[in-house]
């Protein structure tokens, strides 16, 4: 099955989406990532999101820190034990194994990478490369291009790695062919935003007038604009997207939710 063949459709013109990313779980629920209990932070984010009338959650990658299947099972357990009732879609981060993500998929955890509603489509791109840095293969770029031209609907893109430098330590592990991907997206003429994780903080950039948004981690943040890798426990965070296609012009609003803010 090709990456975008599995499609999920919402029969509505207004979408409320939460983007949560980089939970870095361990098999041990008490595991800590730079002094942060990542399972507790993820639970807090899930509980907060469950209070909102969400249509779906998109998990932006780096589920695991210890690379154990137990961490994937904990991710599934925390979602199913939460009050969250909407579907949770996922895309892989550099820490993740797609085979393990597929093993926990089913029911509420949905493996679809092409999400459609009235007048809008969401595409979840695979930026996992052979190293911690990101890479979108030529075949996947072709798949993406084909999906972009199949309909005239406006589209929103999600990937894990930052396609643009953030002037920080994580640039050494950014999406190495990010400009190539962004040019494909811009040239299609129907992309209204790109959202990614990986950088563990909030950023807003643009590329040829295309808005590119980074969502902070649910686990811990990395200090912005620092050449050194510095961690900051700012509490859990996620991003909300509000999409309205009822009017002639599609509207999209987004905001970061800091639970300790």
FENQUI-V628979 format. One record per pair of residues at least 12 apart in sequence whose ideal C-beta (glycine too) atoms are under 10 Angstrom apart, sorted by the first residue. I is the first residue (numbers start at 1). J is the second residue. Records with the same first field share a line. If there is no record, write none. Layout:
I=J, J
This chain:
1=111
2=113, 114, 139, 140, 143, 146, 147
3=91, 113, 114, 123, 124, 125, 126, 139, 140, 143, 144, 147
4=112, 113, 114, 121, 123, 124, 125, 140, 143, 144, 146, 147, 150
5=112, 113, 114, 143, 147
6=89, 105, 110, 111, 112, 113, 114, 115
7=112, 113, 114, 115, 116, 121, 147
8=56, 87, 89, 110, 111, 112, 113, 114, 115, 116, 117, 122
9=112, 114, 115, 116, 117, 118, 121
10=55, 56, 87, 115, 116, 117, 118, 120, 122
11=116, 117, 118
12=55, 117, 118, 245, 246
13=117, 118, 119, 120, 243, 244, 245, 246, 247, 250
14=55, 117, 118, 120, 242, 243, 244, 245, 246, 251
15=54, 55, 56, 115, 117, 118, 120, 122, 156, 241, 242, 243, 244, 245, 252
16=52, 53, 54, 55, 56, 86, 240, 241, 242, 243, 244
17=54, 55, 56, 57, 58, 86, 89, 115, 117, 122, 156, 158, 195, 239, 240, 241, 242, 243, 252, 254
18=45, 46, 48, 49, 50, 52, 54, 55, 56, 57, 58, 59, 84, 86, 88, 215, 238, 239, 240, 241, 257
19=56, 57, 58, 59, 60, 158, 195, 196, 197, 213, 215, 238, 239, 240, 241, 254, 256
20=42, 45, 46, 48, 49, 57, 58, 59, 60, 88, 197, 215, 216, 217, 218, 236, 237, 238, 239, 257
21=45, 58, 59, 60, 61, 62, 63, 90, 91, 93, 158, 160, 195, 196, 197, 198, 199, 200, 214, 215, 216, 217, 218, 219, 237, 238, 239
22=38, 42, 59, 60, 61, 62, 63, 65, 93, 95, 160, 197, 198, 199, 200, 215, 216, 217, 218, 219, 220, 221, 222, 237
23=38, 39, 41, 42, 43, 45, 46, 59, 60, 61, 62, 63, 64, 65, 71, 74, 75, 78, 93, 197, 217, 218, 219, 236
24=36, 38, 39, 41, 42, 62, 63, 64, 65, 66, 71, 93, 95, 200, 217, 218, 219, 220
25=38, 39, 41, 42, 62, 63, 64, 65, 66, 68, 70, 71, 72, 73, 74, 75, 78, 95, 218, 219
26=38, 39, 64, 65, 66, 67, 68, 70, 71, 74
27=64, 65, 66, 67, 68, 69, 70, 71, 72, 73, 74
28=66, 68, 70, 71, 74
29=43, 70, 71, 74, 77, 78
31=65, 66, 68, 70, 71, 74
32=65, 219, 220
33=65, 66, 217, 219, 220, 231, 233
34=65, 219, 220, 221, 222, 229, 230, 231, 232, 233
35=220, 231, 233
36=217, 218, 219, 220, 221, 231, 232, 233, 234, 235, 236
37=219
38=64, 65, 71, 74, 217, 218, 219, 220, 236
39=71, 74, 75, 77, 78, 219
40=78, 219, 236
41=217, 218, 219, 220, 233, 235, 236, 237, 259
42=59, 63, 74, 75, 78, 79, 82, 217, 218, 219, 236, 238
43=78, 79, 81, 82, 218, 236
44=218, 235, 236, 259, 260
45=57, 78, 82, 84, 217, 218, 219, 235, 236, 237, 238, 257, 259
46=78, 79, 81, 82, 83, 84, 88, 218, 236, 238
47=78, 82, 83, 84, 236, 259
48=82, 84, 236, 237, 238, 257, 259
49=82, 83, 84, 86, 88, 218, 238, 240, 257
50=82, 83, 84, 85, 86
51=83, 84
52=84, 86, 240, 257
53=86
54=84, 85, 86, 87, 88, 240
55=86, 87, 115, 117, 241, 243
56=86, 87, 88, 89, 110, 112, 115, 117, 122, 241
57=79, 84, 86, 87, 88, 89, 90, 108, 109, 110, 238
58=87, 88, 89, 90, 91, 115, 122, 124, 156, 158, 195, 197, 215, 238, 239, 241
59=75, 79, 88, 89, 90, 91, 92, 93, 96, 101, 109, 124, 158, 160, 197, 218, 238
60=89, 90, 91, 92, 93, 124, 158, 159, 160, 161, 195, 196, 197, 198, 214, 215, 217, 218, 238, 239
61=90, 91, 92, 93, 94, 95, 96, 101, 124, 126, 127, 128, 134, 158, 159, 160, 161, 196, 197, 198
62=92, 93, 94, 95, 96, 160, 197, 198, 200, 217, 218, 219
63=75, 76, 90, 92, 93, 95, 96, 97, 100, 101, 104
64=93, 95, 96, 97, 100, 101
65=95, 219
66=95
67=95, 96, 97, 100
68=100
69=97, 99, 100, 103, 104
71=95, 96, 100
72=96, 97, 100, 101, 102, 103, 104, 105, 109
73=100, 103, 104
74=104
75=88, 90, 100, 101, 104, 109
76=88, 103, 104, 105, 106, 107, 108, 109
77=104
79=104, 107, 108, 109
80=107, 108, 109
82=108
84=108
85=108
86=108, 110
87=107, 108, 109, 110, 112, 115
88=105, 107, 108, 109, 110
89=105, 109, 110, 111, 112, 113, 114, 115, 122, 124, 158
90=102, 104, 105, 109, 110, 111, 112, 113, 124, 158
91=111, 113, 123, 124, 125, 126, 127, 128, 158, 159, 160, 196, 197
92=124, 125, 126, 127, 128, 159, 160
93=127, 128, 132, 134, 159, 160, 161, 196, 197, 198
94=127, 128, 129, 130, 131, 132, 133, 134, 135, 160, 161, 173, 198
95=128, 132, 160, 198
96=128, 160
97=128
98=111, 126, 128
111=124
112=124
113=125, 126, 143, 147, 158
114=147, 150, 155
115=156, 158
116=151, 153, 155
117=153, 243, 245
118=153, 245, 246
119=151, 152, 153, 154, 243, 244, 245, 246, 247, 250
120=153, 154, 155, 156, 190, 192, 243, 244, 245, 250, 252
121=147, 148, 150, 151, 153, 154, 155, 156, 157, 190
122=155, 156, 157, 158, 195, 241, 243
123=143, 144, 147, 148, 155, 156, 157, 158, 159, 185, 191, 194
124=156, 157, 158, 159, 160, 195
125=140, 141, 143, 144, 147, 157, 158, 159, 160, 161, 163, 175, 181, 185, 194, 196
126=140, 143, 144, 159, 160
127=140, 158, 159, 160, 161, 162, 163, 174, 175, 176, 177, 178, 181, 196, 198
128=140, 159, 160, 161
129=161, 173, 175, 176, 177
131=173, 176
132=161, 170, 172, 173, 174, 198
133=161, 170, 171, 172, 173, 174, 175, 176, 177, 198
134=159, 160, 161, 162, 163, 173, 174, 175, 176, 177, 178, 181, 196, 198
135=161, 175, 176, 177, 178, 181
136=159, 161, 163, 175, 176, 177, 178, 180, 181, 184
137=177
138=177, 180
140=181
141=177, 180, 181, 184
142=184
144=157, 159, 181, 184, 185, 188
145=184, 185, 187, 188
147=188
148=184, 185, 187, 188, 189, 190, 191
149=188, 189, 190
151=190
152=189, 190
153=190, 245, 250
154=189, 190, 191, 192, 193, 243, 245, 249, 250, 252
155=185, 188, 190, 191, 192, 193, 194
156=191, 192, 193, 194, 195, 213, 241, 243, 250, 252, 254
157=181, 182, 184, 185, 191, 192, 193, 194, 195, 196, 210, 212
158=193, 194, 195, 196, 197, 213, 215, 241
159=175, 178, 181, 194, 195, 196, 197, 198
160=175, 196, 197, 198
161=173, 174, 175, 176, 177, 178, 181, 196, 197, 198, 199
162=174, 175, 178, 194, 196, 197, 198, 199, 203, 205, 212, 214
163=175, 176, 177, 178, 179, 180, 181, 182, 185, 194, 196, 198, 205, 207, 210, 212
164=178, 179, 182, 194, 196, 203, 205, 206, 207, 212, 214
165=178, 199, 205
166=198, 199, 201, 203, 205, 214, 222, 224, 225
167=203, 224, 225, 226, 227
168=199, 200, 201, 203, 222, 223, 224, 225, 226, 227, 228, 229, 230
169=199, 222, 223, 225, 226, 227, 228, 229, 230
170=198, 199, 200, 201, 214, 222, 226, 229
171=199, 227
172=229
173=198, 199
174=196, 198, 199
175=196, 198
178=194, 196, 207, 212
179=207, 208
181=194, 207
182=194, 207, 208, 210, 212
183=207, 208, 210
185=207, 208, 210, 212
186=207, 208, 209, 210
187=208
190=250
191=210, 211
192=210, 211, 243, 250, 251, 252
193=210, 211, 212, 213, 241, 243, 252, 254
194=206, 207, 210, 211, 212, 213, 214
195=211, 212, 213, 214, 215, 239, 241, 254
196=212, 213, 214, 215
197=214, 215, 216, 217, 218, 239
198=214, 215, 217, 222
199=214, 215, 216, 217, 221, 222, 224
200=214, 215, 216, 217, 218, 219, 220, 221, 222, 223, 224, 229, 231, 232, 234, 237
201=214, 215, 216, 217, 220, 221, 222, 223, 224, 225, 226, 232, 234, 237, 256
202=214, 215, 216, 221, 224, 234, 237, 239, 255, 256, 258
203=215, 216, 224, 225
204=254, 256
211=252, 254
213=239, 241, 254, 256
214=239, 256
215=237, 238, 239, 240, 241, 254, 256, 257
216=234, 235, 236, 237, 238, 239, 256, 257, 258
217=234, 236, 237, 238
218=235, 236, 237, 238, 259
219=231, 233, 236, 237
220=232, 233, 234, 235, 236, 237
221=233, 234, 235, 237, 258
233=260
234=258, 259, 260, 261
235=258, 259, 260, 261
236=257, 258, 259, 260
237=256, 257, 258, 259, 260, 261
238=256, 257, 258, 259
239=254, 255, 256, 257
240=253, 254, 255, 256, 257
241=253, 254, 255
242=254, 255
